[in-house]
Amino acid sequence: MDNEQLLQQIGGMFGQVNQQMGELAGQMGQLSRRMDAMETQLNKRLDGIDERLDGIDERLDRVEIRLDSVEGRLDQVEETLTRVAVTQENVVLPALKQLAEGHEELTRQIGVVSTQVERNTETIELHTVQIAGLQEKVKALA
């Protein structure tokens, strides 16, 4: 094998490494965009929950004023508080479940990317060893 062929082989290996690095960068970009989208969606949902909770807090304040001024309406106030608690359960628990599911999916995707990174790292290390060997051969031929 002459120097020209060795250089072509080395160039081909660098091309493969560059291609794999480009693919990895693309995958990382996709993962980043997915994470940004999930974060945006989560923030929107959390903002909605905050607004609802603010509304609930306002209602509870009004209920407290009524309790202080009118003892005879205690049963009515208890019903209102029960409704509020059910509303909180119906809003917060589904959002938390969705968040947990999104977290599981994100964790799965990170595992997939991690596996790909490990494979690419091993390939790069192998190519690095091969290139070092080829460089030694080129030096020996020089």
C-alpha positions as CSV (number, residue, x, y, z in Angstrom):
1,M,0.0,0.0,0.0
2,D,1.6,3.3,-1.0
3,N,1.3,6.7,0.8
4,E,-1.4,7.9,-1.5
5,Q,-3.6,4.9,-0.6
6,L,-2.9,5.3,3.1
7,L,-3.8,9.0,2.9
8,Q,-7.0,8.1,1.0
9,Q,-7.8,5.5,3.7
10,I,-7.2,8.0,6.5
11,G,-9.3,10.6,4.7
12,G,-12.1,8.1,4.4
13,M,-11.9,7.3,8.1
14,F,-12.0,11.0,9.0
15,G,-15.0,11.4,6.7
16,Q,-16.8,8.6,8.5
17,V,-15.9,10.1,11.9
18,N,-17.1,13.6,10.7
19,Q,-20.3,12.0,9.4
20,Q,-21.0,10.2,12.6
21,M,-20.3,13.4,14.6
22,G,-22.7,15.3,12.3
23,E,-25.4,12.6,12.9
24,L,-24.8,12.8,16.6
25,A,-25.0,16.6,16.6
26,G,-28.3,16.3,14.7
27,Q,-29.7,13.8,17.2
28,M,-28.6,16.1,20.1
29,G,-30.3,19.0,18.3
30,Q,-33.5,17.0,17.9
31,L,-33.4,16.0,21.6
32,S,-32.8,19.6,22.6
33,R,-35.8,20.8,20.5
34,R,-38.0,18.1,22.0
35,M,-36.9,19.1,25.5
36,D,-37.6,22.8,24.7
37,A,-41.1,21.8,23.3
38,M,-41.8,19.7,26.4
39,E,-40.6,22.5,28.7
40,T,-42.8,25.1,26.9
41,Q,-45.8,22.8,27.1
42,L,-45.2,22.1,30.7
43,N,-44.8,25.9,31.5
44,K,-48.1,26.6,29.7
45,R,-49.8,23.9,31.8
46,L,-48.2,25.1,35.0
47,D,-49.3,28.7,34.2
48,G,-52.8,27.5,33.7
49,I,-52.7,25.6,37.0
50,D,-51.3,28.7,38.7
51,E,-54.2,30.8,37.4
52,R,-56.7,28.2,38.6
53,L,-55.0,28.0,42.0
54,D,-55.1,31.8,42.2
55,G,-58.8,31.7,41.5
56,I,-59.3,29.0,44.1
57,D,-57.3,31.1,46.6
58,E,-59.6,34.0,46.0
59,R,-62.7,31.9,46.5
60,L,-61.3,30.5,49.8
61,D,-60.7,34.1,51.0
62,R,-64.3,35.0,50.3
63,V,-65.4,31.8,52.1
64,E,-63.3,32.8,55.2
65,I,-65.0,36.2,55.3
66,R,-68.4,34.6,55.2
67,L,-67.5,32.2,57.9
68,D,-66.4,35.1,60.2
69,S,-69.6,37.0,59.6
70,V,-72.3,34.3,59.3
71,E,-72.0,31.2,61.3
72,G,-75.3,29.9,60.0
73,R,-73.8,29.3,56.6
74,L,-71.2,26.8,57.8
75,D,-72.7,23.8,55.9
76,Q,-72.7,25.8,52.7
77,V,-69.1,26.8,53.2
78,E,-68.1,23.1,53.8
79,E,-69.7,22.2,50.5
80,T,-67.8,24.9,48.7
81,L,-64.5,23.8,50.2
82,T,-65.2,20.2,49.2
83,R,-65.9,21.4,45.6
84,V,-62.6,23.3,45.7
85,A,-60.7,20.3,46.9
86,V,-62.2,18.1,44.1
87,T,-61.3,20.8,41.6
88,Q,-57.7,20.8,42.8
89,E,-57.6,17.0,42.5
90,N,-59.1,17.1,39.0
91,V,-56.6,19.8,37.8
92,V,-53.3,19.0,39.6
93,L,-53.3,15.2,39.5
94,P,-53.8,14.9,35.8
95,A,-51.1,17.5,35.2
96,L,-48.7,15.7,37.5
97,K,-49.4,12.4,35.7
98,Q,-48.7,14.0,32.3
99,L,-45.5,15.5,33.7
100,A,-44.4,12.0,35.0
101,E,-45.2,10.5,31.6
102,G,-43.2,13.2,29.8
103,H,-40.3,12.6,32.2
104,E,-40.4,8.9,31.5
105,E,-40.3,9.5,27.8
106,L,-37.5,12.0,28.1
107,T,-35.5,9.6,30.2
108,R,-36.1,6.9,27.6
109,Q,-34.9,9.2,24.8
110,I,-31.8,10.2,26.8
111,G,-31.0,6.5,27.2
112,V,-31.3,6.0,23.5
113,V,-29.0,9.0,22.8
114,S,-26.6,7.8,25.5
115,T,-26.3,4.4,23.8
116,Q,-25.7,6.0,20.5
117,V,-23.0,8.3,22.0
118,E,-21.3,5.2,23.5
119,R,-21.4,3.4,20.2
120,N,-20.0,6.4,18.3
121,T,-17.4,6.9,21.0
122,E,-16.2,3.3,20.6
123,T,-16.1,3.7,16.8
124,I,-14.2,6.9,17.1
125,E,-11.7,5.3,19.5
126,L,-11.3,2.4,17.1
127,H,-10.7,4.8,14.2
128,T,-8.2,6.7,16.3
129,V,-6.2,3.6,16.9
130,Q,-6.4,2.6,13.2
131,I,-5.3,6.1,12.2
132,A,-2.4,6.0,14.6
133,G,-1.4,2.6,13.1
134,L,-1.6,4.1,9.6
135,Q,0.4,7.1,10.6
136,E,3.1,4.8,11.9
137,K,3.1,2.9,8.6
138,V,3.3,6.2,6.7
139,K,6.3,7.2,8.9
140,A,7.9,3.9,8.3
141,L,7.4,4.3,4.5
142,A,8.8,7.8,4.5
